[in-house]
Amino acid sequence: MSAPAPWSVVYSDMGRLALATATPEERAAVLAFEKELARDPYTLGEIYPDRVGGIYTALLTVGGRRGWTSVLYRVDEAAREVLVIALVSGP
């Protein structure tokens, strides 16, 4: 049995801007996380309690600090796509 096809990971405008302005450490952590998202987006984050629903949040370790950067993302089953909505950095 072959492995399932990876999910496509795309960035919203806000997500692209955050990635472009991230520190090199943050960028490396987010790009490593992106590879994990492509494998299985459902096991990496927790449902974020928002009004719209369906948004996940995941805490990343950056520079040895757990939770220094958070990634908010939405999973689109029909398109088999993960949309990185935003990156939130700092304590």
C-alpha positions as a LaTeX table, in Angstrom:
\begin{tabular}{lrrr}
\hline
Residue & $x$ (\AA) & $y$ (\AA) & $z$ (\AA) \\
\hline
Met1 & 0.00 & 0.00 & 0.00 \\
Ser2 & 1.42 & 3.37 & $-0.98$ \\
Ala3 & 1.52 & 6.44 & 1.23 \\
Pro4 & $-1.28$ & 8.98 & 0.75 \\
Ala5 & $-0.52$ & 11.93 & $-1.49$ \\
Pro6 & 0.81 & 14.95 & 0.40 \\
Trp7 & $-1.44$ & 17.92 & 1.05 \\
Ser8 & $-0.76$ & 21.15 & $-0.81$ \\
Val9 & 0.34 & 23.93 & 1.55 \\
Val10 & $-0.38$ & 27.51 & 0.46 \\
Tyr11 & $-0.14$ & 30.88 & 2.23 \\
Ser12 & $-2.67$ & 33.67 & 2.49 \\
Asp13 & $-1.43$ & 37.20 & 1.76 \\
Met14 & $-1.00$ & 37.75 & 5.50 \\
Gly15 & 0.82 & 34.43 & 5.85 \\
Arg16 & 3.23 & 35.29 & 3.01 \\
Leu17 & 3.92 & 38.70 & 4.52 \\
Ala18 & 4.60 & 37.18 & 7.93 \\
Leu19 & 6.94 & 34.59 & 6.41 \\
Ala20 & 8.78 & 37.28 & 4.45 \\
Thr21 & 9.36 & 39.38 & 7.57 \\
Ala22 & 10.13 & 36.50 & 9.95 \\
Thr23 & 13.56 & 36.09 & 11.49 \\
Pro24 & 15.75 & 33.42 & 9.89 \\
Glu25 & 15.10 & 31.12 & 12.89 \\
Glu26 & 11.33 & 31.59 & 12.61 \\
Arg27 & 11.36 & 31.10 & 8.85 \\
Ala28 & 13.31 & 27.83 & 9.21 \\
Ala29 & 10.87 & 26.57 & 11.86 \\
Val30 & 7.82 & 27.48 & 9.73 \\
Leu31 & 9.25 & 25.86 & 6.60 \\
Ala32 & 10.04 & 22.68 & 8.54 \\
Phe33 & 6.48 & 22.76 & 9.93 \\
Glu34 & 5.15 & 23.20 & 6.37 \\
Lys35 & 6.67 & 19.83 & 5.43 \\
Glu36 & 4.89 & 18.22 & 8.40 \\
Leu37 & 1.61 & 19.91 & 7.40 \\
Ala38 & 1.88 & 18.39 & 3.93 \\
Arg39 & 2.01 & 14.93 & 5.51 \\
Asp40 & $-0.88$ & 15.22 & 7.99 \\
Pro41 & $-2.39$ & 18.59 & 8.94 \\
Tyr42 & $-4.87$ & 17.15 & 11.44 \\
Thr43 & $-2.35$ & 15.87 & 13.97 \\
Leu44 & $-0.21$ & 18.99 & 14.34 \\
Gly45 & $-2.48$ & 21.64 & 15.75 \\
Glu46 & $-5.55$ & 22.17 & 17.85 \\
Ile47 & $-8.87$ & 23.62 & 16.76 \\
Tyr48 & $-8.78$ & 27.35 & 17.44 \\
Pro49 & $-11.96$ & 28.58 & 19.14 \\
Asp50 & $-13.11$ & 31.14 & 16.59 \\
Arg51 & $-16.54$ & 32.13 & 15.32 \\
Val52 & $-15.98$ & 30.85 & 11.79 \\
Gly53 & $-14.65$ & 27.43 & 12.80 \\
Gly54 & $-12.20$ & 25.12 & 11.15 \\
Ile55 & $-9.06$ & 27.05 & 12.04 \\
Tyr56 & $-6.20$ & 25.20 & 13.68 \\
Thr57 & $-3.37$ & 26.67 & 15.71 \\
Ala58 & 0.01 & 25.07 & 16.25 \\
Leu59 & 2.80 & 26.24 & 18.54 \\
Leu60 & 6.33 & 26.04 & 17.15 \\
Thr61 & 9.63 & 25.95 & 18.97 \\
Val62 & 11.95 & 28.69 & 17.75 \\
Gly63 & 15.40 & 29.15 & 19.22 \\
Gly64 & 14.61 & 26.67 & 21.98 \\
Arg65 & 11.49 & 28.60 & 23.04 \\
Arg66 & 8.30 & 26.51 & 22.79 \\
Gly67 & 5.33 & 28.50 & 21.64 \\
Trp68 & 7.39 & 31.45 & 20.44 \\
Thr69 & 5.68 & 31.31 & 17.05 \\
Ser70 & 2.11 & 30.20 & 16.39 \\
Val71 & 0.78 & 29.13 & 13.00 \\
Leu72 & $-2.92$ & 29.50 & 12.22 \\
Tyr73 & $-4.16$ & 27.36 & 9.35 \\
Arg74 & $-7.32$ & 25.99 & 7.75 \\
Val75 & $-7.74$ & 22.59 & 6.08 \\
Asp76 & $-9.73$ & 22.35 & 2.84 \\
Glu77 & $-10.70$ & 18.71 & 2.37 \\
Ala78 & $-12.17$ & 19.19 & $-1.11$ \\
Ala79 & $-9.02$ & 20.80 & $-2.50$ \\
Arg80 & $-6.71$ & 18.70 & $-0.27$ \\
Glu81 & $-5.08$ & 21.96 & 0.64 \\
Val82 & $-3.81$ & 23.57 & 3.83 \\
Leu83 & $-4.00$ & 27.38 & 3.95 \\
Val84 & $-1.55$ & 29.05 & 6.32 \\
Ile85 & $-3.52$ & 32.08 & 7.42 \\
Ala86 & $-1.15$ & 33.82 & 9.81 \\
Leu87 & 2.04 & 33.53 & 11.85 \\
Val88 & 2.09 & 35.11 & 15.29 \\
Ser89 & 5.51 & 35.68 & 16.88 \\
Gly90 & 6.71 & 36.59 & 20.31 \\
Pro91 & 5.63 & 36.04 & 23.87 \\
\hline
\end{tabular}
